[in-house]
Each structure stands twice: as C-alpha cells, then as structure tokens.
Amino acid sequence: MHPRQSAKTARNCNRLPIDSEARKANRTLPTEKVLALLQQQDRRLWEVAEVVGKWIWVSFSESPAPTVRQTLAQLGFHWNRTRQAWQHPCGQFRLSSAGDPHEKYASYYPADQKAA
C-alpha cells in the first residue's frame, strides 16, 4: 500500500460515522437554517460561529473533540486547512479565494447580535 493511502486510511478510521446524504443536503441550507441547527445541536458551536459573507466559519484554539468534528461534518462543514477553520458554504459554493474573505465580505458573530 502506498504511504499516502495508509495515512488516509488511518485518518478515516479515527473519524466517527456520518450520514453522507444528510451532510450533502445540509451543505445546501441557507445561513439562517445552519445557524439554527448549530444552536440546536451544540450551542457552544453557535456561540463561536462567525458569519463571513453568507458562509459560516467555526474556529478553535485547539483541535476539537472527535464528537464535535462529527457534529460539524454531519451539519455540512468542511475543514479549511489554509484558514484553520471549519467552514459551511450555506449553499453558496465558491472556489478558493486568494485573499482573506474578511476583506471582501461583511462578517459578524450571531451570538453577539442576539446579546445586543
């Protein structure tokens, strides 16, 4: 087996199962519905969620627990290694952008909006 394949297989063995069809459907949900799901599934994730344009980003200072990664993946988030954030396209699929999306799009933390 090729070394790259064995590393990928080992990584996949450490992942908790998700329903890929539900994940695929969740990736098309609009921003507000994804935020509502985050709030229902794990309020702590909603509290750190940042809306950048129409996308939702969730960042952590340390690697989150496998169950947290499973929840995010099930909801339709993917890991962006470059930006070091879990991102949800909220139905607005785009190719990678060269610059920081914060410079192009408005951003806010929904938890801060609710508190205000």
C-alpha positions as CSV (number, residue, x, y, z in Angstrom):
1,M,0.0,0.0,0.0
2,H,1.2,3.5,-0.8
3,P,2.3,5.5,2.3
4,R,-0.2,8.3,1.5
5,Q,-3.1,5.8,1.2
6,S,-2.2,4.1,4.6
7,A,-2.1,7.6,6.3
8,K,-5.5,8.4,4.8
9,T,-6.9,5.0,5.8
10,A,-5.7,5.5,9.4
11,R,-7.2,9.0,9.5
12,N,-10.5,7.7,8.2
13,C,-10.5,5.0,10.9
14,N,-10.4,7.8,13.5
15,R,-13.4,9.5,12.1
16,L,-16.8,9.0,13.6
17,P,-19.6,7.9,11.2
18,I,-21.8,10.4,9.5
19,D,-24.8,10.2,7.2
20,S,-23.3,11.4,3.9
21,E,-26.7,12.0,2.2
22,A,-27.8,14.2,5.1
23,R,-24.4,16.0,5.1
24,K,-24.8,16.7,1.3
25,A,-28.3,18.1,1.9
26,N,-27.1,20.2,4.8
27,R,-24.4,21.9,2.7
28,T,-27.2,23.5,0.6
29,L,-29.1,25.0,3.5
30,P,-29.1,28.8,3.8
31,T,-27.1,30.6,6.5
32,E,-30.0,31.1,9.0
33,K,-31.0,27.5,8.9
34,V,-27.5,26.3,9.5
35,L,-27.2,28.7,12.4
36,A,-30.5,27.4,13.9
37,L,-29.1,23.8,13.5
38,L,-25.9,24.7,15.2
39,Q,-27.8,26.3,18.1
40,Q,-30.0,23.1,18.4
41,Q,-27.1,20.6,18.1
42,D,-24.5,22.3,20.2
43,R,-25.0,25.8,21.5
44,R,-21.2,26.1,22.2
45,L,-20.6,25.8,18.4
46,W,-23.2,28.5,17.7
47,E,-21.6,30.8,20.3
48,V,-18.2,30.7,18.4
49,A,-19.7,30.7,14.9
50,E,-18.8,33.6,12.6
51,V,-20.7,34.5,9.5
52,V,-18.4,35.7,6.7
53,G,-20.5,36.8,3.8
54,K,-23.0,34.0,3.5
55,W,-20.7,31.3,4.8
56,I,-20.3,30.2,8.4
57,W,-16.9,29.7,10.0
58,V,-16.1,27.9,13.3
59,S,-12.6,28.1,14.7
60,F,-11.0,26.6,17.7
61,S,-7.8,27.4,19.6
62,E,-7.1,23.6,19.9
63,S,-8.3,20.6,17.9
64,P,-11.9,19.9,18.9
65,A,-13.0,16.5,20.2
66,P,-14.0,13.8,17.7
67,T,-17.7,14.2,18.6
68,V,-17.5,18.0,17.8
69,R,-15.8,17.3,14.5
70,Q,-18.5,14.6,13.7
71,T,-21.3,17.2,14.5
72,L,-19.7,19.8,12.3
73,A,-19.2,17.3,9.4
74,Q,-22.7,16.0,9.7
75,L,-24.1,19.5,9.5
76,G,-22.1,20.1,6.3
77,F,-19.0,21.9,7.5
78,H,-15.6,21.1,6.0
79,W,-12.1,21.8,7.3
80,N,-10.2,24.5,5.6
81,R,-6.5,23.9,6.4
82,T,-5.4,27.3,4.9
83,R,-7.8,29.3,7.1
84,Q,-7.7,26.9,10.0
85,A,-11.5,26.9,10.3
86,W,-14.4,24.7,9.8
87,Q,-16.5,26.3,7.0
88,H,-20.0,25.8,5.8
89,P,-20.9,27.1,2.3
90,C,-24.6,27.7,3.1
91,G,-25.5,26.8,-0.5
92,Q,-23.1,29.4,-1.8
93,F,-20.4,27.1,-3.3
94,R,-17.2,29.0,-4.4
95,L,-13.7,28.1,-5.4
96,S,-10.9,29.1,-3.1
97,S,-10.2,32.8,-3.0
98,A,-6.7,34.2,-2.9
99,G,-7.3,36.9,-0.3
100,D,-8.9,37.0,3.1
101,P,-12.7,36.9,2.6
102,H,-13.0,39.2,5.6
103,E,-11.6,42.0,3.3
104,K,-14.4,41.4,0.8
105,Y,-17.4,40.4,2.8
106,A,-19.1,41.7,6.0
107,S,-18.7,39.4,9.0
108,Y,-20.3,39.1,12.4
109,Y,-20.8,36.7,15.3
110,P,-24.5,35.8,15.6
111,A,-24.2,35.2,19.4
112,D,-23.0,38.8,19.7
113,Q,-26.0,40.0,17.7
114,K,-28.5,38.2,19.9
115,A,-26.9,39.6,23.1
116,A,-27.2,43.2,21.8
